[in-house]
Amino acid sequence: MSNGNGQDGLQAWAPQLRSVLRIVTALLFMQHGSAKLFHLPHQAAFDHLQLMSLMGVQGILEFFGGLLLLVGLFSRPVAFLLAGDMAVAFFMVHFRRGWLPILNGGDLAVLFSFVFLYLWFAGPGPWSIDARLRGSGAVSSPAAAGGRLS
């Protein structure tokens, strides 16, 4: 039953958009790990990074945690881990420069933390390995389930 303002059609796409949010966030997060571990893209600050340093471990979490989120495997536990990781990063690195994220450079850490927290609660969406393993990823679009954009 439609309420006449098009919201029902938009709501039908919410699970797929959750998958898009997860995928795009994972790709952005992986770039940080890739810069630290593989120097792609190159950032001079990471030229002499030791793998078992705090920053090296952060790179491992960013790249491989991001990769797991990208494909949607173990999404909830990985999202929980990364939400905490980004909260710790904010308070360890950014907060000492001031409490406002826009002034201390921590806005990305805060945003990543809350997106990962959301994914921990909401799940990965239907376009994920987790959904396939649960058997709930069979519907590929709202149109296939009877939904439409209004």
Buried (B, 14 or more C-beta within 10 A) or exposed (E): EEEEEEEBBBEBBEBBEBBEBBBEBBEBBBBBBBBBBEEEEEEEEBEEBEEEEEEBBBBBBBBBBBBBBBBBBBBBEBBBBBBBBBBEBBEEBBBEEEEEBEEBEBBBBBBBBEBBBBBBEBBBBBBBBBBBEEEEBEBEEBEEEEBEEE
